[in-house]
Amino acid sequence: MKLAKLAKASAVVAISAVFLTACGSKSSNSSADKQVLNWSINAELPTMDPSKATDTVSFNQLNNSMEGLYRLGKNSKILPGIAKKTEVSDDGLTYTFTLRENAKWSNGDKVTAKDFVYSWQRTVDPATGSQYAYLFDGIANANDIMEGKKQPSELGIKADGDYKLVVTLDKQIPYFKLLMGFPVFFPQNESAVKEYGSKYGTASKYMVYNGPFKLSGWTGSNLSWSLVKNSSYWDKKNVKLDTINFKVNKQDSTAYNLYQSGKIDATVLGAEQARNLKGQTGYTNREQASTFYLQLNQTKSEFQNLKIRQAISKAIDRSQFVKQVLAGASTPAKGFVSSGLATYNGTDFTTASYVKSAVNYDTKEAKKLFEEGLKEIGKDSIEFTILSDDTDKGKKSTEFLQSALTEAFGSDKIKVSASNVPFKTRLSRTTEGNFDVVLSGWGADFADPISFLDLMTSDNSQNAGKWKNEEYDKLIEASKTTDANDEAKRWNDLVEAEKILMNDQGIIPVYQASEAWMVKPSVKNIIFNSAGVNYNFKETYISGN
């Protein structure tokens, strides 16, 4: 998923969003009495429409105010959600879910199988414009629907009465149950969608909720809002918090001052803060299954040149980037897929697919490739703008990259500008292709390399740089079809695809993110997952001091 730039590291999907605890006017003691959590984040909330969300901020809000067939617990463990029973056919192609009958929407409507049917059909309908519809690949007829060859009503999902849902697949999907805990697959209330029309999901009042909390106070553009306990939620007895207050703080110093004064319960740390506070009570480091990378707009002639792409990559000292911009809390990227996400026969995917030349720092080779690239495109110099977020980390990231590229190639050969804009604006400009180079962040939606590699297929809406490679597309397709049930072949398909992407410098990986936080010891039972939606606050609580 797209990351909001990490407070502590620069993140996308600019990163991974990282929300840390933010502000409220009450102290931790009063929060403990009233079960109020004050949480700071560093990026605004773009949307609450499950069909249109693409970023970590939106997905984290949806994950706590909505609920699908399953919830994901610690270490992505499958936990009961709306489904109380699941049956799988012997061939693995038919899933039958029995739904609980006491689930309700916040408007009083019952949550039924029809809500899932409506939601999924709406998401794969090309008219909706969902950037996440590709995740439905493997569900019967999904691809034909997305290509306009069939109608949404032909999707492989149907309601058998109010409380039985049947899903039919074209092929086995190894990670299918993990997908069911992701907000794109959550139900939607058809009457609410139609009632609110184009306003649906654009403000808290233009939504209905079936999860542990309800969103309150979000106008669509403001920088503070709350999640309040949902009295209609079927398992409300296990929801401990009354309120979670969110406040956007784009400056690390502002957020940390609020933490020190007791007005927030956790905050992500800036580089200097992380250096100074490491090892102190409350210091927490959260590793992310997320990669920050540069997308080069390859509709522009200079970025169609392989040598220029390679030169830019080799001019970046990733170790110094991590040290100077991220206080050493993150790690230099070894590829697109994050380390630690998946292994086969004891080997990490990143190790198996490593292409050193795509991420190594070599200014001599960079200059040589850059000069050769300029000759090939018939130019004496190039200029471009790097797009990123307007957070502290976003600004420091673009400053570092500007300096590195100018130093490597000379100001007479390259002119690099920076454009630091709000997270929501960066997302829209990236989607529209309105950029030269953009620092993007992607967090895995589930623990499988395909969650990254799918993005770079030729027709994927997340492939904003428009890189294309026919062999890459074939390998990704084989991993989903002919080799889907052969673990060794599927693994090899994905490894070879990553190598193609890196050798062709389809993107430029920069770092794998982690977040340095200060978290009050009184905050208990936050469920954090590095892949998929990061936060599950369902059973979080504030303990007494």
N, C-alpha and C positions, 0 to 999 in steps of 0.2 A: 504494500500500500504506500501511497505517497506520504512522505514524512514532513512534519513541520519541523523547521530547523531546530535541532536539539539545542536546548538551552545550553547544554554543555558542549555539545558538539554541533557542527553545522548539520542540520538535517533537513530533509525534504520535505517526503516522500516526500521537504527539506526538513529535519528528522524528527524522526521517529518519534516523533512527536513527543514532545516530551513535555509532559505537563507536570508542573510541579506545583506544589501547593501554595495556594495563594491566598489571597488576602481576605481577611474578614476583620471586623472591628472587635471581635471577641477574643479573649485570651484562651489559652489551651485549657485552663481549668473550667471556664464556663462552657467551652466546647465539649469537654468530657461529660459535664452534667447534662447537656442537651443533645449529645451525640451529633455535633456539628464538625465537619471536616472542612478546613479552608485550604484550597489547592490552587497553586499558581501554574499557569501555562504560558508559553511564550509565542503563541500564534492564535489568531482568531478562528472562530468556528465557521466553516464555509457553508455547510448544509446539513439538514437532518433527513433528507430524502434517501432511504436505503438503496434505491435504484441508481442514484446519482453521486453518492459519496465516493471519494477516492483517496481520502487522506486519513492520517492517524487521529487528528483531532475529532473529526466527524465520527469515525468508527468507534472511538472510545466513548463518546457520548451516546451513540446508538447502542453499544454493547451494554450499557448500564440503564438505559431507559426502554429498551426493547428486548425481546427474547425470541429465539428460534427453536428449532427442534431440540437442540442441545445447548448447554453452556459449556465453556471450557474452563476447567479448574487449573490447579497448579500443574506445571509441566504439560500443559495442553491436554489434561485428562478429560475425557468425555463425561459430562455430568448431565443428569436429566434436565430438560427444559420443558417445552410444551409437549414433547413426546414422552410418554411413560413406558412405551414398549416398542421394540423394533424387531422386525422379522426380515431376514435376507434370503432370497432364493438360492438354491444350490449353485446356479451359474453366476451368482453375484450381480445379476442385472436388474433385479427387482427388489425394491425396499418398500416394506409396508410399515407405516408408523401409526400406532394407536395414540391418539392425543388425549390429554387429560381434559376432563369436562368442566373443571372449575377455573379455567383460565379466562380472563376478561380484559377487554380494552379499557382504557381510562374513561371512555364515554359510556361505559356500561355494557357495550356489545360483547357477546361471547367470542372468544378466539376459536375459529373453526378451520377445518381443512381447506375450505374455500378461500380463506385469507392467504394461505400459502400458494394455492393455485393462482390466485389473482396477482400476488406479488411477483412470483417467478415469471409469469407470462408478461407482466408489465416490464420487467427488467430486460428480458430478451427481445422485446418488441423494438425494432430499429427506430421507431418514432420516439421512443423515450430517450434515446441517446446515451444509454448507460456505457460508461467506459469499463465497467467490470463485467459486462455480459459474457465476455470470453470465458469466465470461470464456469459457465454452464456447459462448456464443451464436454461431451460425454453423456449428457442427459438427452434422451431420445428427441431427435429433430431440432435440437437447439441451434446447431450450425446452419441448417437450412432456413430456419426462422430469421436468424441474424443476417443472412444473406438475401432475405426477401423472397425465398423460394417457397416458404410455407407460412401459414398463419400462426400467431402466438398460441391460439387454442389447440394446436397440434403438438405442443410441448409435452414431453413424457412425464406429466404429473396430473393426477386426477384425484378428486375427492370422492370417497365412497361413504356417503353420508356426512354428518358433521364432524365426526371424530376419527375417521380413518383416512389416511393419506397414502397414496400409492405412487411411487416414483420409478420410472422405467429408464434404464440406461442403454445407450448404444454399445457401450464397452465398459469393462470394469474400470473403476476409478479407485486406485489404492488409497487415496486420501479423502474419500467421499465423506466420511463421518466428521473429519476435521472441518470440511467446508460447511457442514450444517451448523457449526458454531460461529460462522462468520456472518456479519450483518447483511451482506448482499442477499443471503438466503433466508432472511427473517420474513415473517408474514407482514402484510400491509392491509389495513382496513379500507376496503374499496369505497365505502360510503364517505369516509373522510377524504380520501384522495380526490374523489369527484366533487365533494362539497368545497374544498379549498382550491381546487384547480391549480393554476400556475403559482399560487402562494404556498402550496403544500411543501412542507419541509423548510420554508424560508424564515420561520420564526417559531418560537415555542408554542404559541397559541394556534398555529396552523398544523398541528400534529395530534395524534392520539398515541398512547403508549401502553405496552403490555408487559413491561419489564419491572425490575425492582424499584426504579425511580421514574419520576416525570421531570421533564425539562421545564424550567420556569425562568422568566425574565430575560429571555434572549430575543432581541428584536430583529436579528438577522445581520446587524452590523456593529452592535455594541461589544464592549470588551469585558463584560462580566455577566454571569448567569448562574443558575443553581440547578442542582438535581435534588428534588425533594421526594421523600418516601412515597411510593405509590400504594394507596390504600386498596386499590383494586387488584393488586398483584397476587397471584395464587399462593405464593410462598412468603407472604409478607412477614410472617412470624420469624423468619430467619434473616430478615433485613434489619441490621442494627442501627445504621445511621439514619437520622432524621433529615439531614440536609448536607449537601456537599456544595460549597460556594467556590466558584471558579472565577479567577481574575487573570486577565492577560497582562503579563509584565514582560516587556521585550528587553529590558535592561537587567542584566544579572545583579547589579548592585542594588537596584530597587527591590527585587525579590528577596535578596539575602537580608537587606535591612528589615523587611517585614518579618522574615523568619526570626531574626535576632530579637525583635521587639515583641515576639509572641503572637503576632497577628496572622501568621500562617503556620501550617504544621509540617510542611516539607517544601523544599525548593531545589531546583536544579542549580548547579554551581557553574560559575565561569572558570576560566583557566586558572587565574591567580587564586581564586577562592578554593578550587580543588587542591591546588598545591599546598596551600596553607592549612587546610582542614582535614586532609587525609589522615585517617587513623583516629580522629576524634569521635566521641560518642555521637551517634546519629549519622555518621558518614556512611553512605551506601553507594556501591558502584553496580549499575545494572547494564550488563552486556546485551547488545541488540543484535537480532538477526536482520541487520540492515546495512546497506551500503550506500555511501554518498559518492556520486559520480558526475562527470561532466557529459552532457549531451551536446553534441555539435550539430547544428542545423545543416544537414547534408543536402538541402535544396540549394545551398549557397556553394558556388564553385570552389572556393578555397578549401572547404571542408569535405568536398568530394575527393580530394587528393589524399591518398593513404599516407604519404610521407609527412605531410603537414600535421595530420592527426597524430602520427607516431611521434613527431618532434615535440608537439605540445605535451604529450604524456611524459616523455623522457625529461622534459624541463622541470617537472614537478618533483621536488624532494618531499616525498610523502612522510618520511620520518620527522622532518623539520615541521611540516604542516601540523602533524599530530602534536608535536611538542609545543610549538608556538601558539597555535590557534586553539587546541583542545586540551592543553595542559597534560598531555600524555595519557589521558583517560581512554582514548580510543586507540585503534591500531591501523597501520597502513594497510590498504586493501591489497589483497593478492589476486583478486579477480572480481567478477560481478557478483557471484554467489558468495554469501557470507560464510566465514569459517565456522565450524561447529554446527552447521544446520543439518547435515546429513552425512552418513558414512556407509561404506559397503566393504565387507570383509576387513573391517578394522581401519580402513583408509578414509580420511576425511575428503569430501568432494573437492574442496579447495586445493588440497594437495595433489589429487589425481589430475586436476584440470589446469594446474599452474602453468602460466606462460610468463616467464620472468621478464622477457623483453618488452612486454606490454605495460609493466608497472615499475620497471627499474629506473633509477635516476642516473642519467648519463648526459651531461651537458655537451660534451664533445660530439657524441653521436647525434644529439638533438640538433645542434647547429648544422651539421652535415646534411641531415635529412631535411631540415627547414630550407636550406639554400637550394637543394635539389627540387624540393616541392615548389618553391617559388618559380624556378625556371620552367617546371612542367606546366604551371598554370599561366605563365607569361606575365608575372607581376614582380615588381621590385620590393613590394611590401604589402602587408595586409593590416586591416584594423577591424576590431570587433568589440562587442560589449558582452560582459559576463553578467547574467541575470541571477540574482539570489534574493534571500529574504532580508527584511530590514531589522533583523535582530542583531545583537552584539556579535554573535557567532557568524551570522551571514555577512556582516560588514568586514569582520576580521578575515573571513575566508576569501572574499573577493580581493581584499587588499594584498593578502599573501600571494594569490595567483597572479595579480597584476604585476607585482614586484618580481616574482619568479620568471615570468615569461619575458618581461622587458629586459631583465638582467641576462637572460639566456641568449636572446636574439638581437638585442639592441633596439633603442627607440627609433632608429631610422628604418628598421625592418618590420617592426610590429608596434601597433598602438592598441592598448587594451584599456577599455573603459569599464566602469561598474555601474550596474543599476540595481539598487537594493530597494525592494518594494514589499508591501504587506504580503503575507503568505497566500492569502486568497487571490491576490492579483498575480502573484507568480504562477500559481496553479493555472489560472485562466490564460495567461500569456503562453505558458508552456503548451497547454492543450491546443491553443490556436496556432501554434507554430510561430508566434510573434517573439522571436529571440534569435540571437546569434549562437551564444553558448549559455547553457543554464546549468547551475549546480543543483542537481536533483538528488533526492534520497528515496530509497525504496526499502520497505520492511516486508519480510516474507509474510504472506497471508496464511501459510501453513508450512510445516517442517518438511519441505521437499524442494529440490533445486528447480523444479519446473515453475515454482512460484516466482522466481527471478527470470528464468530463461524464456518463459512464454512472452515476456514483455517485448523482447527484441525480434519477434517474428515480423514479417513485412507488413502485415495488416493489423497489428495490435495497436489500439488507440493510445497505449502508453509509450509507444515508440515515437516520441516526439521529434527525435533527430532524423527520422526517416531512413535509417540505415537498412540496407536490404542485402540478403545473401541467400541464394536459392538452396544451397546445400544445408545451410543452417535450418531453414524452414523444413526441409525434408527430415532432418534428424529429430526435430521437435515433434513433427507429425508422427514419425515412427515410434517415438517414446510413448505416444498416446494411443496408438492403434496396434500395428503388427507386433510391436515389442512390449506392449503394456503389461503383459502377464509373465514376461521373462525378465526377472530382476537383473540378471547380468547384462543382457542386451540393452535393456532400458537405461541402466547406469552408463553403459558405454556410449549410447546415443547422446546423453546429456553431457558427459565429459567432453566428447568430441565437439558438440555444439558450443560449449563454453570456450574451447580452444580456438574455434573459428572466429567467434566474436572478439576474442582478445587479439589474435594474430592480425585481424583486419581492423583493429582498434575501432570497433563499432561504437563503443563508449570509452570513457577514460575513468576507470575506478580511482578514487582518491583515498577514502578511508572507510573502515567498518566502525560503526558508532557504538559508544557506550555512554551512559549517563552517570555523572557524579552528583549525588543528592545529599542533602542534609534532611533527615526525617526524624521528627520528634519520636522518642521512644514510646510515647503514649498512643501512637497510631499502630493498630494491630491488624493483622490478617489481610493485608493488601495482596491480592493475587496478581502477579506480574508474569507475563509470558513474552519471550523475546520474539516469537513468531506468531503471526495472527494479531488479533486485537491485544493491545498491551495490558489493559487494566480491567479487572473485574472487582468492583467494590461491593458486591452483594452482601458479603458477610464481614466487611471491614467495620471496625469499631474503635472508639477512643476509650482507653482505659484510664482509671483514676490515678493520680500521682501519689 
